[in-house]
Amino acid sequence: MLHCPQCGSTRIYLIAGGFTGYRYHCKACDYEGVLVVTTPTLDEEQEDGRES
Ligand SMILES: [Zn+2]
């Protein structure tokens, strides 16, 4: 699961990838960059409760 490093949202979208690495865009805070936080998807599924 991808998390925005800025706001922690999981609404991260991959906008580019390949040559220079991946770039992501956060729909929640409009962050754009290569840095994302990944967490292992164990048995916790909390991405349903979206808080704006
Ligand atoms: Zn964000």
mmCIF file of the protein (N, C-alpha, C, O) and its ligand, coordinates in Angstrom:
data_MODEL
# 
_entry.id   MODEL 
# 
loop_
_entity.id 
_entity.type 
_entity.pdbx_number_of_molecules 
1 polymer     1 
2 non-polymer 1 
# 
_entity_poly.entity_id                      1 
_entity_poly.type                           'polypeptide(L)' 
_entity_poly.nstd_linkage                   no 
_entity_poly.nstd_monomer                   no 
_entity_poly.pdbx_seq_one_letter_code       MLHCPQCGSTRIYLIAGGFTGYRYHCKACDYEGVLVVTTPTLDEEQEDGRES 
_entity_poly.pdbx_seq_one_letter_code_can   MLHCPQCGSTRIYLIAGGFTGYRYHCKACDYEGVLVVTTPTLDEEQEDGRES 
_entity_poly.pdbx_strand_id                 A 
# 
loop_
_entity_poly_seq.entity_id 
_entity_poly_seq.num 
_entity_poly_seq.mon_id 
_entity_poly_seq.hetero 
1 1  MET n 
1 2  LEU n 
1 3  HIS n 
1 4  CYS n 
1 5  PRO n 
1 6  GLN n 
1 7  CYS n 
1 8  GLY n 
1 9  SER n 
1 10 THR n 
1 11 ARG n 
1 12 ILE n 
1 13 TYR n 
1 14 LEU n 
1 15 ILE n 
1 16 ALA n 
1 17 GLY n 
1 18 GLY n 
1 19 PHE n 
1 20 THR n 
1 21 GLY n 
1 22 TYR n 
1 23 ARG n 
1 24 TYR n 
1 25 HIS n 
1 26 CYS n 
1 27 LYS n 
1 28 ALA n 
1 29 CYS n 
1 30 ASP n 
1 31 TYR n 
1 32 GLU n 
1 33 GLY n 
1 34 VAL n 
1 35 LEU n 
1 36 VAL n 
1 37 VAL n 
1 38 THR n 
1 39 THR n 
1 40 PRO n 
1 41 THR n 
1 42 LEU n 
1 43 ASP n 
1 44 GLU n 
1 45 GLU n 
1 46 GLN n 
1 47 GLU n 
1 48 ASP n 
1 49 GLY n 
1 50 ARG n 
1 51 GLU n 
1 52 SER n 
# 
loop_
_struct_asym.id 
_struct_asym.entity_id 
A 1 
B 2 
# 
loop_
_chem_comp.id 
_chem_comp.type 
_chem_comp.mon_nstd_flag 
ALA 'L-peptide linking' y 
ARG 'L-peptide linking' y 
ASP 'L-peptide linking' y 
CYS 'L-peptide linking' y 
GLN 'L-peptide linking' y 
GLU 'L-peptide linking' y 
GLY 'peptide linking'   y 
HIS 'L-peptide linking' y 
ILE 'L-peptide linking' y 
LEU 'L-peptide linking' y 
LYS 'L-peptide linking' y 
MET 'L-peptide linking' y 
PHE 'L-peptide linking' y 
PRO 'L-peptide linking' y 
SER 'L-peptide linking' y 
THR 'L-peptide linking' y 
TYR 'L-peptide linking' y 
VAL 'L-peptide linking' y 
ZN  non-polymer         . 
# 
_pdbx_entity_nonpoly.entity_id   2 
_pdbx_entity_nonpoly.name        ? 
_pdbx_entity_nonpoly.comp_id     ZN 
# 
_pdbx_nonpoly_scheme.asym_id         B 
_pdbx_nonpoly_scheme.entity_id       2 
_pdbx_nonpoly_scheme.mon_id          ZN 
_pdbx_nonpoly_scheme.ndb_seq_num     1 
_pdbx_nonpoly_scheme.pdb_seq_num     101 
_pdbx_nonpoly_scheme.auth_seq_num    101 
_pdbx_nonpoly_scheme.pdb_mon_id      ZN 
_pdbx_nonpoly_scheme.auth_mon_id     ZN 
_pdbx_nonpoly_scheme.pdb_strand_id   A 
_pdbx_nonpoly_scheme.pdb_ins_code    . 
# 
loop_
_atom_site.group_PDB 
_atom_site.id 
_atom_site.type_symbol 
_atom_site.label_atom_id 
_atom_site.label_alt_id 
_atom_site.label_comp_id 
_atom_site.label_asym_id 
_atom_site.label_entity_id 
_atom_site.label_seq_id 
_atom_site.pdbx_PDB_ins_code 
_atom_site.Cartn_x 
_atom_site.Cartn_y 
_atom_site.Cartn_z 
_atom_site.occupancy 
_atom_site.B_iso_or_equiv 
_atom_site.pdbx_formal_charge 
_atom_site.auth_seq_id 
_atom_site.auth_comp_id 
_atom_site.auth_asym_id 
_atom_site.auth_atom_id 
_atom_site.pdbx_PDB_model_num 
ATOM   1   N  N  . MET A 1 1  ? 0.830   -1.194 0.000   1.00 0.00 ? 1   MET A N  1 
ATOM   2   C  CA . MET A 1 1  ? 0.000   0.000  0.000   1.00 0.00 ? 1   MET A CA 1 
ATOM   3   C  C  . MET A 1 1  ? 0.866   1.245  0.000   1.00 0.00 ? 1   MET A C  1 
ATOM   4   O  O  . MET A 1 1  ? 1.819   1.345  0.772   1.00 0.00 ? 1   MET A O  1 
ATOM   5   N  N  . LEU A 1 2  ? 0.539   2.187  -0.858  1.00 0.00 ? 2   LEU A N  1 
ATOM   6   C  CA . LEU A 1 2  ? 1.300   3.425  -0.961  1.00 0.00 ? 2   LEU A CA 1 
ATOM   7   C  C  . LEU A 1 2  ? 0.673   4.512  -0.098  1.00 0.00 ? 2   LEU A C  1 
ATOM   8   O  O  . LEU A 1 2  ? -0.547  4.662  -0.019  1.00 0.00 ? 2   LEU A O  1 
ATOM   9   N  N  . HIS A 1 3  ? 1.554   5.253  0.539   1.00 0.00 ? 3   HIS A N  1 
ATOM   10  C  CA . HIS A 1 3  ? 1.081   6.366  1.353   1.00 0.00 ? 3   HIS A CA 1 
ATOM   11  C  C  . HIS A 1 3  ? 1.798   7.634  0.936   1.00 0.00 ? 3   HIS A C  1 
ATOM   12  O  O  . HIS A 1 3  ? 2.987   7.618  0.618   1.00 0.00 ? 3   HIS A O  1 
ATOM   13  N  N  . CYS A 1 4  ? 1.071   8.714  0.942   1.00 0.00 ? 4   CYS A N  1 
ATOM   14  C  CA . CYS A 1 4  ? 1.683   10.008 0.674   1.00 0.00 ? 4   CYS A CA 1 
ATOM   15  C  C  . CYS A 1 4  ? 2.570   10.398 1.854   1.00 0.00 ? 4   CYS A C  1 
ATOM   16  O  O  . CYS A 1 4  ? 2.141   10.340 3.006   1.00 0.00 ? 4   CYS A O  1 
ATOM   17  N  N  . PRO A 1 5  ? 3.813   10.796 1.560   1.00 0.00 ? 5   PRO A N  1 
ATOM   18  C  CA . PRO A 1 5  ? 4.726   11.183 2.635   1.00 0.00 ? 5   PRO A CA 1 
ATOM   19  C  C  . PRO A 1 5  ? 4.337   12.503 3.273   1.00 0.00 ? 5   PRO A C  1 
ATOM   20  O  O  . PRO A 1 5  ? 4.842   12.867 4.334   1.00 0.00 ? 5   PRO A O  1 
ATOM   21  N  N  . GLN A 1 6  ? 3.448   13.206 2.627   1.00 0.00 ? 6   GLN A N  1 
ATOM   22  C  CA . GLN A 1 6  ? 3.091   14.534 3.096   1.00 0.00 ? 6   GLN A CA 1 
ATOM   23  C  C  . GLN A 1 6  ? 1.845   14.510 3.961   1.00 0.00 ? 6   GLN A C  1 
ATOM   24  O  O  . GLN A 1 6  ? 1.817   15.116 5.033   1.00 0.00 ? 6   GLN A O  1 
ATOM   25  N  N  . CYS A 1 7  ? 0.823   13.817 3.504   1.00 0.00 ? 7   CYS A N  1 
ATOM   26  C  CA . CYS A 1 7  ? -0.434  13.823 4.246   1.00 0.00 ? 7   CYS A CA 1 
ATOM   27  C  C  . CYS A 1 7  ? -0.839  12.430 4.702   1.00 0.00 ? 7   CYS A C  1 
ATOM   28  O  O  . CYS A 1 7  ? -1.777  12.273 5.483   1.00 0.00 ? 7   CYS A O  1 
ATOM   29  N  N  . GLY A 1 8  ? -0.132  11.428 4.217   1.00 0.00 ? 8   GLY A N  1 
ATOM   30  C  CA . GLY A 1 8  ? -0.413  10.081 4.672   1.00 0.00 ? 8   GLY A CA 1 
ATOM   31  C  C  . GLY A 1 8  ? -1.580  9.411  3.978   1.00 0.00 ? 8   GLY A C  1 
ATOM   32  O  O  . GLY A 1 8  ? -1.982  8.306  4.344   1.00 0.00 ? 8   GLY A O  1 
ATOM   33  N  N  . SER A 1 9  ? -2.124  10.086 2.972   1.00 0.00 ? 9   SER A N  1 
ATOM   34  C  CA . SER A 1 9  ? -3.248  9.521  2.265   1.00 0.00 ? 9   SER A CA 1 
ATOM   35  C  C  . SER A 1 9  ? -2.823  8.339  1.402   1.00 0.00 ? 9   SER A C  1 
ATOM   36  O  O  . SER A 1 9  ? -1.670  8.244  0.981   1.00 0.00 ? 9   SER A O  1 
ATOM   37  N  N  . THR A 1 10 ? -3.747  7.464  1.152   1.00 0.00 ? 10  THR A N  1 
ATOM   38  C  CA . THR A 1 10 ? -3.450  6.330  0.277   1.00 0.00 ? 10  THR A CA 1 
ATOM   39  C  C  . THR A 1 10 ? -3.939  6.595  -1.140  1.00 0.00 ? 10  THR A C  1 
ATOM   40  O  O  . THR A 1 10 ? -3.893  5.713  -1.998  1.00 0.00 ? 10  THR A O  1 
ATOM   41  N  N  . ARG A 1 11 ? -4.403  7.801  -1.374  1.00 0.00 ? 11  ARG A N  1 
ATOM   42  C  CA . ARG A 1 11 ? -4.914  8.129  -2.711  1.00 0.00 ? 11  ARG A CA 1 
ATOM   43  C  C  . ARG A 1 11 ? -3.751  8.556  -3.601  1.00 0.00 ? 11  ARG A C  1 
ATOM   44  O  O  . ARG A 1 11 ? -3.716  9.677  -4.109  1.00 0.00 ? 11  ARG A O  1 
ATOM   45  N  N  . ILE A 1 12 ? -2.825  7.663  -3.773  1.00 0.00 ? 12  ILE A N  1 
ATOM   46  C  CA . ILE A 1 12 ? -1.622  7.916  -4.547  1.00 0.00 ? 12  ILE A CA 1 
ATOM   47  C  C  . ILE A 1 12 ? -1.769  7.288  -5.929  1.00 0.00 ? 12  ILE A C  1 
ATOM   48  O  O  . ILE A 1 12 ? -2.169  6.133  -6.077  1.00 0.00 ? 12  ILE A O  1 
ATOM   49  N  N  . TYR A 1 13 ? -1.434  8.085  -6.924  1.00 0.00 ? 13  TYR A N  1 
ATOM   50  C  CA . TYR A 1 13 ? -1.532  7.580  -8.278  1.00 0.00 ? 13  TYR A CA 1 
ATOM   51  C  C  . TYR A 1 13 ? -0.184  7.663  -8.973  1.00 0.00 ? 13  TYR A C  1 
ATOM   52  O  O  . TYR A 1 13 ? 0.523   8.667  -8.883  1.00 0.00 ? 13  TYR A O  1 
ATOM   53  N  N  . LEU A 1 14 ? 0.148   6.608  -9.652  1.00 0.00 ? 14  LEU A N  1 
ATOM   54  C  CA . LEU A 1 14 ? 1.385   6.591  -10.417 1.00 0.00 ? 14  LEU A CA 1 
ATOM   55  C  C  . LEU A 1 14 ? 1.187   7.375  -11.707 1.00 0.00 ? 14  LEU A C  1 
ATOM   56  O  O  . LEU A 1 14 ? 0.292   7.069  -12.495 1.00 0.00 ? 14  LEU A O  1 
ATOM   57  N  N  . ILE A 1 15 ? 2.024   8.387  -11.919 1.00 0.00 ? 15  ILE A N  1 
ATOM   58  C  CA . ILE A 1 15 ? 1.858   9.215  -13.106 1.00 0.00 ? 15  ILE A CA 1 
ATOM   59  C  C  . ILE A 1 15 ? 2.944   8.972  -14.137 1.00 0.00 ? 15  ILE A C  1 
ATOM   60  O  O  . ILE A 1 15 ? 2.756   9.277  -15.315 1.00 0.00 ? 15  ILE A O  1 
ATOM   61  N  N  . ALA A 1 16 ? 4.063   8.433  -13.720 1.00 0.00 ? 16  ALA A N  1 
ATOM   62  C  CA . ALA A 1 16 ? 5.133   8.154  -14.662 1.00 0.00 ? 16  ALA A CA 1 
ATOM   63  C  C  . ALA A 1 16 ? 6.054   7.103  -14.076 1.00 0.00 ? 16  ALA A C  1 
ATOM   64  O  O  . ALA A 1 16 ? 6.156   6.945  -12.860 1.00 0.00 ? 16  ALA A O  1 
ATOM   65  N  N  . GLY A 1 17 ? 6.707   6.402  -14.950 1.00 0.00 ? 17  GLY A N  1 
ATOM   66  C  CA . GLY A 1 17 ? 7.641   5.406  -14.449 1.00 0.00 ? 17  GLY A CA 1 
ATOM   67  C  C  . GLY A 1 17 ? 8.512   4.893  -15.574 1.00 0.00 ? 17  GLY A C  1 
ATOM   68  O  O  . GLY A 1 17 ? 8.105   4.869  -16.736 1.00 0.00 ? 17  GLY A O  1 
ATOM   69  N  N  . GLY A 1 18 ? 9.685   4.496  -15.226 1.00 0.00 ? 18  GLY A N  1 
ATOM   70  C  CA . GLY A 1 18 ? 10.561  3.962  -16.250 1.00 0.00 ? 18  GLY A CA 1 
ATOM   71  C  C  . GLY A 1 18 ? 11.962  4.499  -16.146 1.00 0.00 ? 18  GLY A C  1 
ATOM   72  O  O  . GLY A 1 18 ? 12.773  4.011  -15.358 1.00 0.00 ? 18  GLY A O  1 
ATOM   73  N  N  . PHE A 1 19 ? 12.246  5.505  -16.944 1.00 0.00 ? 19  PHE A N  1 
ATOM   74  C  CA . PHE A 1 19 ? 13.615  5.990  -17.083 1.00 0.00 ? 19  PHE A CA 1 
ATOM   75  C  C  . PHE A 1 19 ? 14.199  6.507  -15.771 1.00 0.00 ? 19  PHE A C  1 
ATOM   76  O  O  . PHE A 1 19 ? 15.254  6.059  -15.323 1.00 0.00 ? 19  PHE A O  1 
ATOM   77  N  N  . THR A 1 20 ? 13.508  7.432  -15.184 1.00 0.00 ? 20  THR A N  1 
ATOM   78  C  CA . THR A 1 20 ? 14.073  8.105  -14.009 1.00 0.00 ? 20  THR A CA 1 
ATOM   79  C  C  . THR A 1 20 ? 13.423  7.639  -12.724 1.00 0.00 ? 20  THR A C  1 
ATOM   80  O  O  . THR A 1 20 ? 13.529  8.290  -11.684 1.00 0.00 ? 20  THR A O  1 
ATOM   81  N  N  . GLY A 1 21 ? 12.767  6.536  -12.805 1.00 0.00 ? 21  GLY A N  1 
ATOM   82  C  CA . GLY A 1 21 ? 12.081  6.067  -11.618 1.00 0.00 ? 21  GLY A CA 1 
ATOM   83  C  C  . GLY A 1 21 ? 10.618  6.464  -11.669 1.00 0.00 ? 21  GLY A C  1 
ATOM   84  O  O  . GLY A 1 21 ? 10.144  7.035  -12.651 1.00 0.00 ? 21  GLY A O  1 
ATOM   85  N  N  . TYR A 1 22 ? 9.928   6.156  -10.615 1.00 0.00 ? 22  TYR A N  1 
ATOM   86  C  CA . TYR A 1 22 ? 8.501   6.390  -10.591 1.00 0.00 ? 22  TYR A CA 1 
ATOM   87  C  C  . TYR A 1 22 ? 8.157   7.746  -9.998  1.00 0.00 ? 22  TYR A C  1 
ATOM   88  O  O  . TYR A 1 22 ? 8.845   8.247  -9.108  1.00 0.00 ? 22  TYR A O  1 
ATOM   89  N  N  . ARG A 1 23 ? 7.102   8.317  -10.498 1.00 0.00 ? 23  ARG A N  1 
ATOM   90  C  CA . ARG A 1 23 ? 6.592   9.549  -9.923  1.00 0.00 ? 23  ARG A CA 1 
ATOM   91  C  C  . ARG A 1 23 ? 5.141   9.322  -9.532  1.00 0.00 ? 23  ARG A C  1 
ATOM   92  O  O  . ARG A 1 23 ? 4.377   8.648  -10.224 1.00 0.00 ? 23  ARG A O  1 
ATOM   93  N  N  . TYR A 1 24 ? 4.799   9.904  -8.413  1.00 0.00 ? 24  TYR A N  1 
ATOM   94  C  CA . TYR A 1 24 ? 3.455   9.699  -7.907  1.00 0.00 ? 24  TYR A CA 1 
ATOM   95  C  C  . TYR A 1 24 ? 2.761   11.025 -7.667  1.00 0.00 ? 24  TYR A C  1 
ATOM   96  O  O  . TYR A 1 24 ? 3.394   12.057 -7.444  1.00 0.00 ? 24  TYR A O  1 
ATOM   97  N  N  . HIS A 1 25 ? 1.458   10.963 -7.718  1.00 0.00 ? 25  HIS A N  1 
ATOM   98  C  CA . HIS A 1 25 ? 0.660   12.148 -7.438  1.00 0.00 ? 25  HIS A CA 1 
ATOM   99  C  C  . HIS A 1 25 ? -0.372  11.811 -6.384  1.00 0.00 ? 25  HIS A C  1 
ATOM   100 O  O  . HIS A 1 25 ? -1.061  10.793 -6.457  1.00 0.00 ? 25  HIS A O  1 
ATOM   101 N  N  . CYS A 1 26 ? -0.460  12.685 -5.410  1.00 0.00 ? 26  CYS A N  1 
ATOM   102 C  CA . CYS A 1 26 ? -1.430  12.483 -4.338  1.00 0.00 ? 26  CYS A CA 1 
ATOM   103 C  C  . CYS A 1 26 ? -2.667  13.317 -4.614  1.00 0.00 ? 26  CYS A C  1 
ATOM   104 O  O  . CYS A 1 26 ? -2.593  14.535 -4.777  1.00 0.00 ? 26  CYS A O  1 
ATOM   105 N  N  . LYS A 1 27 ? -3.782  12.651 -4.660  1.00 0.00 ? 27  LYS A N  1 
ATOM   106 C  CA . LYS A 1 27 ? -5.038  13.355 -4.929  1.00 0.00 ? 27  LYS A CA 1 
ATOM   107 C  C  . LYS A 1 27 ? -5.497  14.158 -3.729  1.00 0.00 ? 27  LYS A C  1 
ATOM   108 O  O  . LYS A 1 27 ? -6.277  15.101 -3.861  1.00 0.00 ? 27  LYS A O  1 
ATOM   109 N  N  . ALA A 1 28 ? -5.019  13.785 -2.582  1.00 0.00 ? 28  ALA A N  1 
ATOM   110 C  CA . ALA A 1 28 ? -5.507  14.413 -1.364  1.00 0.00 ? 28  ALA A CA 1 
ATOM   111 C  C  . ALA A 1 28 ? -4.870  15.779 -1.124  1.00 0.00 ? 28  ALA A C  1 
ATOM   112 O  O  . ALA A 1 28 ? -5.565  16.745 -0.809  1.00 0.00 ? 28  ALA A O  1 
ATOM   113 N  N  . CYS A 1 29 ? -3.557  15.856 -1.273  1.00 0.00 ? 29  CYS A N  1 
ATOM   114 C  CA . CYS A 1 29 ? -2.866  17.100 -0.947  1.00 0.00 ? 29  CYS A CA 1 
ATOM   115 C  C  . CYS A 1 29 ? -2.105  17.668 -2.133  1.00 0.00 ? 29  CYS A C  1 
ATOM   116 O  O  . CYS A 1 29 ? -1.422  18.686 -2.016  1.00 0.00 ? 29  CYS A O  1 
ATOM   117 N  N  . ASP A 1 30 ? -2.227  17.002 -3.278  1.00 0.00 ? 30  ASP A N  1 
ATOM   118 C  CA . ASP A 1 30 ? -1.603  17.472 -4.505  1.00 0.00 ? 30  ASP A CA 1 
ATOM   119 C  C  . ASP A 1 30 ? -0.085  17.340 -4.484  1.00 0.00 ? 30  ASP A C  1 
ATOM   120 O  O  . ASP A 1 30 ? 0.619   18.001 -5.248  1.00 0.00 ? 30  ASP A O  1 
ATOM   121 N  N  . TYR A 1 31 ? 0.395   16.499 -3.623  1.00 0.00 ? 31  TYR A N  1 
ATOM   122 C  CA . TYR A 1 31 ? 1.823   16.213 -3.609  1.00 0.00 ? 31  TYR A CA 1 
ATOM   123 C  C  . TYR A 1 31 ? 2.215   15.472 -4.871  1.00 0.00 ? 31  TYR A C  1 
ATOM   124 O  O  . TYR A 1 31 ? 1.480   14.613 -5.359  1.00 0.00 ? 31  TYR A O  1 
ATOM   125 N  N  . GLU A 1 32 ? 3.378   15.814 -5.391  1.00 0.00 ? 32  GLU A N  1 
ATOM   126 C  CA . GLU A 1 32 ? 3.879   15.088 -6.540  1.00 0.00 ? 32  GLU A CA 1 
ATOM   127 C  C  . GLU A 1 32 ? 5.367   14.841 -6.367  1.00 0.00 ? 32  GLU A C  1 
ATOM   128 O  O  . GLU A 1 32 ? 6.133   15.764 -6.089  1.00 0.00 ? 32  GLU A O  1 
ATOM   129 N  N  . GLY A 1 33 ? 5.764   13.605 -6.532  1.00 0.00 ? 33  GLY A N  1 
ATOM   130 C  CA . GLY A 1 33 ? 7.176   13.307 -6.357  1.00 0.00 ? 33  GLY A CA 1 
ATOM   131 C  C  . GLY A 1 33 ? 7.427   11.823 -6.419  1.00 0.00 ? 33  GLY A C  1 
ATOM   132 O  O  . GLY A 1 33 ? 6.538   11.023 -6.713  1.00 0.00 ? 33  GLY A O  1 
ATOM   133 N  N  . VAL A 1 34 ? 8.654   11.485 -6.135  1.00 0.00 ? 34  VAL A N  1 
ATOM   134 C  CA . VAL A 1 34 ? 9.054   10.098 -6.250  1.00 0.00 ? 34  VAL A CA 1 
ATOM   135 C  C  . VAL A 1 34 ? 8.975   9.373  -4.918  1.00 0.00 ? 34  VAL A C  1 
ATOM   136 O  O  . VAL A 1 34 ? 9.043   8.146  -4.846  1.00 0.00 ? 34  VAL A O  1 
ATOM   137 N  N  . LEU A 1 35 ? 8.832   10.162 -3.875  1.00 0.00 ? 35  LEU A N  1 
ATOM   138 C  CA . LEU A 1 35 ? 8.885   9.568  -2.548  1.00 0.00 ? 35  LEU A CA 1 
ATOM   139 C  C  . LEU A 1 35 ? 7.508   9.148  -2.075  1.00 0.00 ? 35  LEU A C  1 
ATOM   140 O  O  . LEU A 1 35 ? 6.593   9.963  -1.962  1.00 0.00 ? 35  LEU A O  1 
ATOM   141 N  N  . VAL A 1 36 ? 7.384   7.888  -1.808  1.00 0.00 ? 36  VAL A N  1 
ATOM   142 C  CA . VAL A 1 36 ? 6.152   7.405  -1.218  1.00 0.00 ? 36  VAL A CA 1 
ATOM   143 C  C  . VAL A 1 36 ? 6.504   6.485  -0.063  1.00 0.00 ? 36  VAL A C  1 
ATOM   144 O  O  . VAL A 1 36 ? 7.624   5.983  0.037   1.00 0.00 ? 36  VAL A O  1 
ATOM   145 N  N  . VAL A 1 37 ? 5.564   6.283  0.772   1.00 0.00 ? 37  VAL A N  1 
ATOM   146 C  CA . VAL A 1 37 ? 5.766   5.394  1.898   1.00 0.00 ? 37  VAL A CA 1 
ATOM   147 C  C  . VAL A 1 37 ? 4.962   4.131  1.653   1.00 0.00 ? 37  VAL A C  1 
ATOM   148 O  O  . VAL A 1 37 ? 3.759   4.170  1.393   1.00 0.00 ? 37  VAL A O  1 
ATOM   149 N  N  . THR A 1 38 ? 5.651   3.030  1.742   1.00 0.00 ? 38  THR A N  1 
ATOM   150 C  CA . THR A 1 38 ? 4.950   1.778  1.530   1.00 0.00 ? 38  THR A CA 1 
ATOM   151 C  C  . THR A 1 38 ? 4.833   1.019  2.839   1.00 0.00 ? 38  THR A C  1 
ATOM   152 O  O  . THR A 1 38 ? 5.760   0.979  3.647   1.00 0.00 ? 38  THR A O  1 
ATOM   153 N  N  . THR A 1 39 ? 3.709   0.442  3.015   1.00 0.00 ? 39  THR A N  1 
ATOM   154 C  CA . THR A 1 39 ? 3.512   -0.385 4.187   1.00 0.00 ? 39  THR A CA 1 
ATOM   155 C  C  . THR A 1 39 ? 3.020   -1.748 3.746   1.00 0.00 ? 39  THR A C  1 
ATOM   156 O  O  . THR A 1 39 ? 2.236   -1.847 2.802   1.00 0.00 ? 39  THR A O  1 
ATOM   157 N  N  . PRO A 1 40 ? 3.453   -2.769 4.395   1.00 0.00 ? 40  PRO A N  1 
ATOM   158 C  CA . PRO A 1 40 ? 3.015   -4.114 4.033   1.00 0.00 ? 40  PRO A CA 1 
ATOM   159 C  C  . PRO A 1 40 ? 1.532   -4.299 4.343   1.00 0.00 ? 40  PRO A C  1 
ATOM   160 O  O  . PRO A 1 40 ? 1.047   -3.936 5.415   1.00 0.00 ? 40  PRO A O  1 
ATOM   161 N  N  . THR A 1 41 ? 0.839   -4.869 3.381   1.00 0.00 ? 41  THR A N  1 
ATOM   162 C  CA . THR A 1 41 ? -0.583  -5.095 3.592   1.00 0.00 ? 41  THR A CA 1 
ATOM   163 C  C  . THR A 1 41 ? -0.776  -6.403 4.331   1.00 0.00 ? 41  THR A C  1 
ATOM   164 O  O  . THR A 1 41 ? -0.898  -7.471 3.732   1.00 0.00 ? 41  THR A O  1 
ATOM   165 N  N  . LEU A 1 42 ? -0.799  -6.293 5.606   1.00 0.00 ? 42  LEU A N  1 
ATOM   166 C  CA . LEU A 1 42 ? -1.009  -7.481 6.418   1.00 0.00 ? 42  LEU A CA 1 
ATOM   167 C  C  . LEU A 1 42 ? -2.502  -7.736 6.560   1.00 0.00 ? 42  LEU A C  1 
ATOM   168 O  O  . LEU A 1 42 ? -3.206  -7.881 5.560   1.00 0.00 ? 42  LEU A O  1 
ATOM   169 N  N  . ASP A 1 43 ? -2.972  -7.789 7.751   1.00 0.00 ? 43  ASP A N  1 
ATOM   170 C  CA . ASP A 1 43 ? -4.396  -8.059 7.930   1.00 0.00 ? 43  ASP A CA 1 
ATOM   171 C  C  . ASP A 1 43 ? -5.174  -6.803 8.293   1.00 0.00 ? 43  ASP A C  1 
ATOM   172 O  O  . ASP A 1 43 ? -6.322  -6.872 8.732   1.00 0.00 ? 43  ASP A O  1 
ATOM   173 N  N  . GLU A 1 44 ? -4.532  -5.658 8.102   1.00 0.00 ? 44  GLU A N  1 
ATOM   174 C  CA . GLU A 1 44 ? -5.237  -4.423 8.398   1.00 0.00 ? 44  GLU A CA 1 
ATOM   175 C  C  . GLU A 1 44 ? -5.676  -3.747 7.110   1.00 0.00 ? 44  GLU A C  1 
ATOM   176 O  O  . GLU A 1 44 ? -4.852  -3.365 6.279   1.00 0.00 ? 44  GLU A O  1 
ATOM   177 N  N  . GLU A 1 45 ? -6.958  -3.609 6.961   1.00 0.00 ? 45  GLU A N  1 
ATOM   178 C  CA . GLU A 1 45 ? -7.492  -2.963 5.774   1.00 0.00 ? 45  GLU A CA 1 
ATOM   179 C  C  . GLU A 1 45 ? -8.323  -1.763 6.204   1.00 0.00 ? 45  GLU A C  1 
ATOM   180 O  O  . GLU A 1 45 ? -9.529  -1.854 6.436   1.00 0.00 ? 45  GLU A O  1 
ATOM   181 N  N  . GLN A 1 46 ? -7.640  -0.654 6.300   1.00 0.00 ? 46  GLN A N  1 
ATOM   182 C  CA . GLN A 1 46 ? -8.305  0.535  6.806   1.00 0.00 ? 46  GLN A CA 1 
ATOM   183 C  C  . GLN A 1 46 ? -8.467  1.591  5.718   1.00 0.00 ? 46  GLN A C  1 
ATOM   184 O  O  . GLN A 1 46 ? -8.835  2.732  5.994   1.00 0.00 ? 46  GLN A O  1 
ATOM   185 N  N  . GLU A 1 47 ? -8.189  1.198  4.493   1.00 0.00 ? 47  GLU A N  1 
ATOM   186 C  CA . GLU A 1 47 ? -8.247  2.178  3.417   1.00 0.00 ? 47  GLU A CA 1 
ATOM   187 C  C  . GLU A 1 47 ? -9.680  2.509  2.992   1.00 0.00 ? 47  GLU A C  1 
ATOM   188 O  O  . GLU A 1 47 ? -9.909  3.365  2.137   1.00 0.00 ? 47  GLU A O  1 
ATOM   189 N  N  . ASP A 1 48 ? -10.616 1.824  3.597   1.00 0.00 ? 48  ASP A N  1 
ATOM   190 C  CA . ASP A 1 48 ? -12.013 2.103  3.273   1.00 0.00 ? 48  ASP A CA 1 
ATOM   191 C  C  . ASP A 1 48 ? -12.482 3.392  3.919   1.00 0.00 ? 48  ASP A C  1 
ATOM   192 O  O  . ASP A 1 48 ? -13.223 4.163  3.310   1.00 0.00 ? 48  ASP A O  1 
ATOM   193 N  N  . GLY A 1 49 ? -12.063 3.624  5.120   1.00 0.00 ? 49  GLY A N  1 
ATOM   194 C  CA . GLY A 1 49 ? -12.498 4.817  5.822   1.00 0.00 ? 49  GLY A CA 1 
ATOM   195 C  C  . GLY A 1 49 ? -11.683 6.022  5.385   1.00 0.00 ? 49  GLY A C  1 
ATOM   196 O  O  . GLY A 1 49 ? -10.615 6.304  5.929   1.00 0.00 ? 49  GLY A O  1 
ATOM   197 N  N  . ARG A 1 50 ? -12.200 6.713  4.406   1.00 0.00 ? 50  ARG A N  1 
ATOM   198 C  CA . ARG A 1 50 ? -11.452 7.863  3.913   1.00 0.00 ? 50  ARG A CA 1 
ATOM   199 C  C  . ARG A 1 50 ? -11.897 9.136  4.623   1.00 0.00 ? 50  ARG A C  1 
ATOM   200 O  O  . ARG A 1 50 ? -13.081 9.466  4.692   1.00 0.00 ? 50  ARG A O  1 
ATOM   201 N  N  . GLU A 1 51 ? -10.920 9.816  5.131   1.00 0.00 ? 51  GLU A N  1 
ATOM   202 C  CA . GLU A 1 51 ? -11.228 11.052 5.851   1.00 0.00 ? 51  GLU A CA 1 
ATOM   203 C  C  . GLU A 1 51 ? -10.601 12.219 5.113   1.00 0.00 ? 51  GLU A C  1 
ATOM   204 O  O  . GLU A 1 51 ? -9.394  12.221 4.869   1.00 0.00 ? 51  GLU A O  1 
ATOM   205 N  N  . SER A 1 52 ? -11.367 13.168 4.768   1.00 0.00 ? 52  SER A N  1 
ATOM   206 C  CA . SER A 1 52 ? -10.870 14.333 4.041   1.00 0.00 ? 52  SER A CA 1 
ATOM   207 C  C  . SER A 1 52 ? -10.678 15.494 4.974   1.00 0.00 ? 52  SER A C  1 
ATOM   208 O  O  . SER A 1 52 ? -10.263 16.570 4.543   1.00 0.00 ? 52  SER A O  1 
HETATM 209 ZN ZN . ZN  B 2 .  ? -0.874  13.734 0.102   1.00 0.00 2 101 ZN  A ZN 1 
# 
